Amino acid sequence: MIFDILKYFGLYVLLIALQLFVISNVNISGSFSVYFEPQVLVMFLLLLPPRMSHVWLIFVSFLAGLILDTFFNTMGVNAAVCTLVGFFRHYATREIENEIASREEDNKIWTSKKGRPWKWTYFITFIFLYHLAFSMLESLGPNFFRNFLVVTLPAVVVSSVITFIFTIALEDLIYKPTKS
């Protein structure tokens, strides 16, 4: 149990460092900079164990978003969005633990045990939900409805695709199965 906690804490620190020092420092000049806002923290929320209780999942999601808010000065937007993702993620993964516990594949993370189509659907759904909620909360204002189709929705789609690619690549890199 301590090993699992340390493993997920290490993943969180790695993703925060990646977001803070690499992704946030990529400078896209011009009017395209609004479209490049990937948030890799959602990967941490999606890879948390499915056996985690709903209350703990919401608490950990809130805490992860709150810590990210302190680094990026987003005044609770990340905390709210992470809590929303943690809340809905529980319902998508509550039946998985029984299904994957019967398999003998100890060398893979639980999302890989479920299968690639399910994993990709799971990732893209929650990554899109995260970016949509984040962009909508961040862009609330008098011009929200006028800019939604022109700026917000394309930014959500592009950022979701970039985050999805990062998530798939990082998951394969971090949780590379060993050959037996």
SVG drawing of the C-alpha trace seen along z (x, -y; Angstrom):
<svg xmlns="http://www.w3.org/2000/svg" viewBox="-24 -42 35 57">
<polyline fill="none" stroke="black" stroke-width="0.4" points="0.0,0.0 2.8,-2.4 4.5,-1.5 1.3,-2.4 0.9,-5.7 4.6,-6.6 4.1,-5.5 1.1,-7.8 2.8,-10.7 5.8,-10.3 3.6,-10.4 1.9,-13.5 5.2,-15.3 6.4,-14.2 3.3,-15.6 3.3,-18.8 7.0,-19.3 6.3,-18.5 3.4,-21.0 5.3,-23.7 8.7,-23.6 8.1,-22.2 4.5,-22.6 3.9,-26.0 7.2,-27.3 6.4,-26.3 5.9,-29.6 3.5,-29.6 3.4,-33.1 0.5,-34.8 -3.2,-34.1 -2.6,-30.3 -1.3,-30.4 -4.9,-30.1 -5.2,-26.7 -2.1,-25.2 -3.1,-24.7 -2.6,-21.0 -3.2,-19.9 -1.3,-16.7 -2.6,-16.6 -5.7,-14.9 -3.5,-11.8 -2.9,-11.5 -6.6,-11.5 -7.3,-9.0 -4.6,-6.5 -5.6,-6.5 -6.6,-3.0 -10.3,-2.0 -10.7,-0.5 -10.3,-3.9 -13.4,-5.0 -15.6,-7.7 -15.0,-10.1 -11.2,-9.6 -11.1,-10.0 -13.0,-13.3 -10.7,-14.5 -7.5,-13.5 -8.8,-15.2 -9.6,-18.4 -6.3,-18.4 -4.4,-17.8 -6.2,-20.6 -5.7,-23.0 -2.0,-22.4 -1.9,-23.1 -3.9,-26.3 -1.2,-27.5 1.4,-27.2 -0.6,-28.8 -2.7,-31.3 -5.9,-30.1 -8.0,-30.8 -9.7,-27.5 -10.5,-26.6 -8.2,-23.6 -9.6,-22.4 -13.2,-22.7 -12.4,-20.9 -10.4,-18.2 -13.1,-17.6 -15.7,-17.3 -13.5,-14.8 -12.9,-12.8 -16.6,-12.7 -17.5,-11.4 -14.5,-9.1 -15.8,-7.0 -18.9,-6.0 -16.8,-5.0 -14.5,-2.8 -16.5,-1.3 -17.1,2.1 -13.6,2.5 -11.8,3.8 -13.6,7.1 -13.0,7.6 -9.2,6.9 -8.5,8.6 -9.0,12.0 -6.2,11.6 -2.6,12.6 -1.0,9.6 0.9,7.9 3.3,6.0 0.7,3.5 -1.2,0.6 -5.0,1.2 -5.9,-0.8 -3.8,1.4 -5.5,4.5 -8.9,3.3 -7.9,3.0 -6.8,0.3 -10.3,-0.7 -11.7,-1.1 -8.6,-2.9 -8.6,-5.4 -12.3,-6.1 -11.9,-6.5 -8.9,-8.9 -10.4,-11.0 -13.7,-11.4 -12.3,-12.6 -9.6,-14.7 -12.3,-16.4 -14.5,-16.9 -11.5,-18.4 -10.6,-20.8 -14.2,-21.8 -15.0,-22.6 -11.6,-24.3 -12.1,-26.5 -15.7,-27.4 -14.8,-28.4 -11.8,-30.3 -13.5,-32.2 -16.7,-33.2 -17.5,-36.8 -19.6,-39.2 -18.3,-37.8 -18.6,-34.1 -21.4,-33.1 -19.9,-35.0 -16.4,-33.5 -17.5,-30.0 -17.7,-28.6 -14.8,-30.7 -12.2,-30.4 -13.3,-28.2 -14.5,-25.1 -11.5,-24.9 -9.1,-25.4 -10.8,-22.6 -10.5,-20.2 -6.9,-21.0 -5.8,-21.0 -7.7,-17.7 -6.0,-16.0 -2.5,-17.3 -3.2,-16.1 -4.4,-12.7 -1.2,-12.2 0.9,-13.2 -1.2,-10.9 -0.8,-7.9 2.9,-8.5 3.6,-9.1 1.6,-6.1 3.4,-3.8 6.7,-5.3 6.1,-5.2 4.2,-1.9 6.0,0.1 5.3,3.7 8.2,6.1 8.8,9.0 8.3,12.4"/>
</svg>
